[in-house]
Every structure is written in structure tokens, then in C-alpha cells.
């Protein structure tokens, strides 16, 4: 689980992931994102905790543990980049 300061930062994170994976369709009614890749998928969702921070849930499933770990590392690098960008905008 990761955290973000605001809903704006979460939306930036989703947009960055969508751009990174060349996704053009997203269910606009849902704040969650599910992406399928060869032999697996990942999902990103969020909820607000008691301290008014946004907690982001990243879930990666696949046939290969190495592939899942690489995908999680990739998503965490994007998350870190968005957090740094968001901090610089504040």
C-alpha cells in the first residue's frame, strides 16, 4: 500500500500509469484502474484514511513471480515520481 496527499495526486498517478501503458479507455465512473498484460494484470484503487490521506492499493497478479515483482517496481517508480512532482507543485 502506498499513500498520497490528495485526490489530485491520485488522479495524476492514474493518468501517468494510463500514459505509461498506452491505455486510452478507462471507466470514468470508477476511480479504480485494472490493466491486463500478458499472463497477468494489475489494479490500482484508493480510499481515504482517518488522517485524510489517500491510501493507494496496488495489486499485481500473474503467472510469474518475477514479472509481478518487476511490474510492482515499475508502478512504485511511477508513484514516487508523481509524489515528487506533486510536492514540487505545492
N, C-alpha and C positions, 0 to 999 in steps of 0.2 A: 504494500500500500504506500502511496505517496500523498503528499498534501500540497495544496496551492492556496494562495492568499484570497482569491476571489473567483467568482464565476467567470469573469472576463479572462483570467489566466487559464481557466479550464477550457473555455471556448478556443483560445489561442492554441492550446495544446492539441485539441481535437483537429483544428484546422491545419496545424503543422503536420500531424500524422496523416491526414487526408491528402495533403500535398506530397508528402514523402512517398506514399504508396500509390499515387496517381488514382485516387478514388474521386469520382465525380458525383456519385449518388449517395445520399445519406438521408435517412428517415428524419425529416425535420421535426416530427412530433416527439422524437425521443432524444434525450441528451446522451444516450449511450451509443457506442460505436462498436460494431463487430466486423472484423475483417478476416476473410478466408484467404489462406495462402496454400501452396502445395503441401499436402499432408498435414494441415493444421489450421488453426485460427487463433485470433486474439480478440479480446474485448476490453473496452475502456468504459467505465461508468464512474459516477461521482455521487457523493452525498455530503451534506453539511454537518459538521460535528458540533458539539456543545460550545466550542470556543469560536464558532462562526468561521472556521476554516473549511475549505473544501477538501475532502479526502477523495483521492482518486484510486479506484480499484483497477489494477491491470491483471488480466488473466490470459495466460498463453497455454494452449493445448496443442499437442501434435504427436506424431509417431516417434520422433527422435528427440531425446532429451537435449542433445547438443543444439539442435535447431531451435528448440524452445528457449534455451538459455541465451542464444545469440539474438533472438527476437526480443527478449526481455531487456537485454543490454541495449539494443538499438532504441527501444521505446524509452528507456530510462535516460539515454543520452538526449533524446528529443525533449523529454520532461525537464532535464537540467537546463537545456538551452532556453526553453520557454520561461522557466523560473528566473534565470539571469536576465533575459530580455525584459520580463515584467518588472523586476526590481529596478532596472535602469530607467524604465519609463516613469516610475513613481517619484 
